[in-house]
Amino acid sequence: MPTVIMENEGERKNNFVLYEVTLAKWEVREESFPVLEKLVLWKCHMLEEIQSSFGDICSLKIIKLVKSPQLEDSALEIKQYVDDITGEDSLQIFGWNNILLSKTGSSLLFAA
């Protein structure tokens, strides 16, 4: 059953979870999630990519992909964008079983 969850910490809505949502495209503006810290996409098999505008959300620290491997490339592109504009390694991309994903050259590396 498709589920959307906003997890709150006090007045802040800082975690957003999509579970088995059947969207193919999702358009998001930066101001939609001004304090988003963690984005979790779980079994979102129909979703083609994560919109690049997530890279403009300064508070975003984690993107977690659970059983949504088709989103790895767009998540890593967002990470590269954030790293380039901030000069820091501030955004982490996790795959299934909390495996940290990173891209070096053209290869995808998995680190525990």
C-alpha positions in Angstrom: 0.0 0.0 0.0 1.5 3.4 -1.0 2.5 5.5 2.0 3.9 9.0 2.6 5.3 9.8 6.0 6.6 13.1 7.4 8.4 12.5 10.6 8.5 15.4 12.9 11.1 16.5 15.5 9.3 19.2 17.5 7.9 21.7 15.0 10.3 20.7 12.3 9.3 18.2 9.6 12.8 16.8 8.9 12.3 13.3 7.6 10.3 12.3 4.5 9.5 8.7 3.6 7.9 7.5 0.4 6.9 3.8 0.6 5.7 1.9 -2.5 4.5 5.1 -4.1 3.8 4.5 -7.8 4.8 7.9 -9.2 6.9 7.9 -12.3 7.9 11.5 -11.9 8.0 13.7 -8.9 8.4 17.5 -9.1 9.6 19.2 -6.0 10.6 22.8 -5.2 13.3 23.6 -2.7 10.9 25.6 -0.6 8.6 22.5 -0.2 11.0 21.0 2.3 12.9 23.9 3.9 14.3 21.8 6.8 14.4 18.3 5.3 17.3 16.3 6.6 16.5 12.7 5.5 14.7 11.5 2.4 13.8 7.8 2.3 12.5 6.2 -0.9 11.4 2.6 -0.2 10.3 0.3 -3.0 9.5 3.2 -5.4 10.0 1.0 -8.5 8.1 3.3 -10.8 10.0 6.5 -9.9 12.5 7.2 -12.7 14.8 9.6 -10.9 15.1 11.9 -7.9 14.6 15.5 -9.0 17.9 17.5 -9.0 16.3 20.3 -7.0 16.8 18.2 -3.8 20.4 19.3 -4.1 19.4 22.8 -3.3 17.9 21.9 0.1 20.8 23.0 2.4 19.5 20.9 5.3 19.4 17.6 3.4 22.0 15.2 4.9 20.8 11.7 3.9 19.1 10.1 1.0 18.3 6.4 1.6 17.2 4.1 -1.2 15.6 0.9 -0.1 14.8 -1.5 -2.9 14.9 1.4 -5.4 18.2 0.7 -7.3 17.1 2.7 -10.4 17.4 5.9 -8.3 21.1 5.4 -7.4 22.5 7.4 -10.3 20.3 10.4 -9.7 21.0 10.3 -6.0 24.7 10.2 -6.7 24.4 13.1 -9.1 22.7 15.2 -6.4 25.5 14.3 -4.0 28.1 15.4 -6.5 26.3 18.7 -7.1 26.1 19.3 -3.3 29.8 18.4 -2.8 30.8 20.7 -5.6 28.8 23.7 -4.4 29.6 23.3 -0.7 33.2 22.0 -1.0 32.2 19.4 1.6 31.1 15.7 1.8 27.9 16.6 3.6 25.3 14.5 1.8 25.3 10.7 2.3 23.6 8.3 0.0 22.6 4.9 1.5 21.4 1.9 -0.3 19.8 -1.3 0.9 21.1 -2.5 4.4 22.5 0.9 5.0 25.3 0.4 2.5 27.0 3.8 1.8 27.1 4.5 -1.9 29.7 6.6 -3.6 30.8 7.2 -7.2 34.4 7.4 -8.2 34.9 7.9 -11.9 32.5 5.6 -13.7 32.3 2.9 -11.1 29.9 2.6 -8.2 31.6 1.7 -4.9 30.0 0.2 -1.9 31.4 0.9 1.5 30.0 -0.3 4.8 
